[in-house]
Amino acid sequence: MSYETLATQDKLKITTLKELMESGYQPKTVKEELRQNLIKKMRAGENVFEGIWGYEDTVIPDIQRAILSRHNINLLGLRGQAKTRIARMMTLLLDEYIPVLRGCELNDDPMQPLSRQAQDILEEKGNEAPVVWMHREERYTEKLATPDVSVADLIGDVDPIKAATLKLPYSDERVIHYGLIPRSHRGIFVINELPDLQARIQVALFNILQEGDIQIRGFKLRLPLDLQFVFTANPEDYTNRGSIITPLKDRIDAQIITHYPESIEIGRKITAQEAAIKDEQNDVVELNDLSKDLIEQIAIEARSSEYIDEKSGVSARLTISAFESLISAAERRSLVNKEEKVYVRMSDFTGVVPAITGKVELVYEGEQEGPGIVAQTLVGKAIRSQFDHYFPNPEELRKDREKKNPYKSIIKWFNDGKKIDLFHDDTEKDYQKKLKEIPGLKDLVKTHHSGLSEKETYFMMEFALHGMAEYSLLSKHALAKGHSFKDLLSSMLNFEDSAENDDDFNI
């Protein structure tokens, strides 16, 4: 009989050590288990890290090399770079079930007992020792490194209550209450934010990583633990909150650097996958590709903004929350106006501001501006960056006087003293009526984007106004209930009056 070819249901029928030995079972380390299963999946063309986008040519190959080398791993990267998610997905490389000696707190292998407890069971029951099966999901342990973590939490300590209950002297190893690491024997143990772990606690990990044994107080105890360690760390932590001490870094075999999405397309895949959008919201709100690109562009602008701490990073959670907020802003408008179905508008992007302000770490200049203004600025920069992909670049038109200016009739209408106020809660009828008043705006969209649906055409008309404002062809003011577009000159002349108005401010 070959244990490896046994079906899962047949393995689960094995209940004693004797049956396990007859099946041909041979113990193997967790690192060897990960390695063998990775090899099988790679040969079969399977993707172990399904849903991890943008790492196909960078991080994933590094992880595969580390697993093949049977290395402990440190995932180093800024917040929101899927470090913990990758660690959790490594459980998919474990065997679905492994045999465990029943009644043992350290998940002892029936054929390789580790603890005194397991040895006593085998001595008492021999080949009839009971065997149970542990699923791979139970073999994953995760601990966040917080300042209050102690050696007792991770490694263990003497339990005086156990000593009194069992009437054992403190010299007997059975009075030890084991910590998280020994209890993770034969599994994957993850410490998140390793630099936050106090230096004296990091020292306690030396022997476990190098020799595989543990030290608890005065006990002369050797437990050759079988563990796959995965650590996560943020580079910012090395200077701000703590550091990984050098001897510990030396004992971590592979340090793998993660990164943010390198393109808008990858960012959109991540956002679409992670955003918690209900089916009823999808039924009500209709979006286009540009609105999705703008969400991702906001994060790109934030990562290069002079107002935001570059070392802190801008998490992918920003785009996820912003996307959810955009959908909800449009959904709210449908509820206010009692409309069964709505198309996203540029004015709905005001709703993403709260999703930005709480997820960026501002530098001094950013604090001076204020988080709300910084968020509005990022939205504006995103609009400007995307505008060039859809309409002629106004700056290039300024340089080449021979080119026809497609914005001329629109600018002239505003220069004649006209203005337009677009409110967040405008009905579809009012929204379209206001945009149609501007001569040349619809023609601009039709010229550069023929074949659009009616609702997408109006979205692009509004987008054109915002883009022109970002290129200083028009002025845009944020009102309490929406945006006001005017000609640039009158806006500059009335700037002092606008600053005194409590209801609006210049962006």
Buried (B, 14 or more C-beta within 10 A) or exposed (E): EEBEEBEEEEBBEBBBBBBBBEBEBEEBBBBEBBBBBBBEBEEEEEEBBEEBBBBEEEBBEBBBEBBBEBBBBBBBBBBBBBBBEBBBBBBBBBBEBBBBBBBBEBBBBBBBBBBBBBBBBBEEBEEEBBBBBBEBEBBBBBBEBEEEBEBBBBBBBBBEEBBEEEEEEEEBBBBBBBBBBBBBBBBBBBBBBBBBBBEEBBEBBBBBBEEBEBBBEEBEBEBEBBBBBBBBBBBBBBEEEBBBBEEBBEBBBBBBEBEBBEEBEBBBBBBEEBBEBEEEBEEBBBBBEBBBBBBBBBBBBBBEBEBBBBBBBBBBBBBBBBBBBBBBBBBBBBEEBEEEEBBBBBBBBBBBBBBBBEBBBBBEEBEEBEBBBBBBBBBBBBBBBBBBEBBBBBEEBEEEEEEEBBBEBBBEBBBEEBBBBBBBBBBBEEBBEBBEEBEBBBEBBBEEEEEBEEBBBBBBBBBBBBBBBBBEBBBBBBBEBBBBBBBBEBBEEBEEEBEEEEEBBEB
